[in-house]
Amino acid sequence: MDLTVTIAGVKFPSCLMNASGALCVTAEELTGLGRSRSGAIVTKSMTVEPREGNPEPRYHPFAGGSINSMGLPNLGYRAYAELIPALKQFGKPLIASVAGLCEDDFPAIAKVINGAAPDLIEVNLSCPNIPGKPQIGYDAEASERLIKRVRPLITVPMGVKLPPYFDPAHHELMGSVIARCGVDFLNLINSVGNGLFVNPDNETVVIKPKGGFGGLGGTIIKPVALANVRAFYKYFKGRMPIIGTGGVVQGVDAFEHLLCGASAVQVGTALVEEGVQVFARLEKELAACLEQRGYKSAEDCRGKLKEL
Ligand SMILES: Cc1cc2nc3c(=O)[nH]c(=O)nc-3n(C[C@H](O)[C@H](O)[C@H](O)COP(=O)(O)O)c2cc1C
């Protein structure tokens, strides 16, 4: 089965790859992704300075998903800029995820990282902004200002990773921002923010930061992810490449993302839980899924979701 895909002119050996944050912080983890069957190496979202992140426990898996408040532990963008050339030797695309703790950080990082020549850059608009303000992706004006600042600094295909939206008005608002800013691809979605998982036995929260509030991932967020993929696929009439992220645990989940309009999918929680072997399993399951339904390739079924 042909699982290769092309996004913004870049060819991927497989449409299944890691999501930023999942086993992609250190040089060792990134090399592990290079050696694995992941269709790309996606880096952890990087900040200006290295960060240890939040106090532990900060990630907790549960039946149906995970909750985390990692606090962006990463090596800092200078370290990733140095690692990128060696990581490109694995013969698969390298996607650098650029974050920032304030708006000025993004252009500073984007400029240097672009110089290290990753194959694509993913600007993470769904991470913390100024305390007391919503994340950038929930502020259409701030998003537009930021994308317009980084766009001229980036010469490789540039995408934005967005938080989930829950109202068609917000899909349209962000769709119009993206259409104006020269974005080459979308990654949908980041964690469903600020969930709360409770352990009823000991009557506690399960992660330490933020009083137990954290981003949700895994099976429980799949319908939200699919809805966002579908809404933006329709908004851009199938002309905007989309990476679908959220709830990919089985091959059939990846198939559903493709049907909704994703060109490729990323795996977060399932990769953390299962390790890099997850890609071989998902590949097999997705291939079987496509074959059963008479599709010849992953690209064949993109957007083919039927409405009633
Ligand atoms: C431990 C962990 C760390 C994450 N770190 C990042 C990150 O640095 N940047 C980012 O864009 N998303 C980050 N995410 C979100 C994932 O990339 C993904 O969007 C989300 O978990 C949904 O996918 P899933 O359902 O497969 O987990 C993180 C998720 C987890 C579980």
The ligand as a MOL file (V3000), in Angstrom:
LIG
                    3D

  0  0  0     0  0            999 V3000
M  V30 BEGIN CTAB
M  V30 COUNTS 31 33 0 0 0
M  V30 BEGIN ATOM
M  V30 1 C 3.5850 15.0000 26.5450 0
M  V30 2 C 3.0730 15.8950 25.4660 0
M  V30 3 C 3.8060 17.0120 25.0860 0
M  V30 4 C 3.3580 17.8470 24.0710 0
M  V30 5 N 4.1350 18.9070 23.6640 0
M  V30 6 C 3.7630 19.6450 22.5810 0
M  V30 7 C 4.6020 20.6450 22.0400 0
M  V30 8 O 5.7010 20.9100 22.5360 0
M  V30 9 N 4.1790 21.3160 20.9460 0
M  V30 10 C 2.9740 21.0570 20.3420 0
M  V30 11 O 2.6440 21.6970 19.3330 0
M  V30 12 N 2.1530 20.1070 20.8350 0
M  V30 13 C 2.5180 19.4010 21.9220 0
M  V30 14 N 1.6940 18.3950 22.3840 0
M  V30 15 C 0.3990 18.1490 21.7200 0
M  V30 16 C 0.5300 17.0380 20.6900 0
M  V30 17 O 1.4620 17.3830 19.6890 0
M  V30 18 C -0.8340 16.7450 20.0430 0
M  V30 19 O -1.2750 17.8940 19.3270 0
M  V30 20 C -1.9090 16.3390 21.0440 0
M  V30 21 O -1.3870 15.5390 22.0780 0
M  V30 22 C -3.0340 15.5780 20.3550 0
M  V30 23 O -2.5610 14.3910 19.7860 0
M  V30 24 P -2.8160 12.9310 20.4540 0
M  V30 25 O -4.3020 12.8030 20.6130 0
M  V30 26 O -2.2250 11.9580 19.5090 0
M  V30 27 O -2.1380 12.9450 21.7850 0
M  V30 28 C 2.1250 17.5630 23.4310 0
M  V30 29 C 1.3720 16.4420 23.8250 0
M  V30 30 C 1.8250 15.6060 24.8220 0
M  V30 31 C 1.0060 14.4020 25.2130 0
M  V30 END ATOM
M  V30 BEGIN BOND
M  V30 1 1 1 2
M  V30 2 1 2 3
M  V30 3 2 2 30
M  V30 4 2 3 4
M  V30 5 1 4 5
M  V30 6 1 4 28
M  V30 7 2 5 6
M  V30 8 1 6 7
M  V30 9 1 6 13
M  V30 10 2 7 8
M  V30 11 1 7 9
M  V30 12 1 9 10
M  V30 13 2 10 11
M  V30 14 1 10 12
M  V30 15 2 12 13
M  V30 16 1 13 14
M  V30 17 1 14 15
M  V30 18 1 14 28
M  V30 19 1 15 16
M  V30 20 1 16 17
M  V30 21 1 16 18
M  V30 22 1 18 19
M  V30 23 1 18 20
M  V30 24 1 20 21
M  V30 25 1 20 22
M  V30 26 1 22 23
M  V30 27 1 23 24
M  V30 28 2 24 25
M  V30 29 1 24 26
M  V30 30 1 24 27
M  V30 31 2 28 29
M  V30 32 1 29 30
M  V30 33 1 30 31
M  V30 END BOND
M  V30 END CTAB
M  END
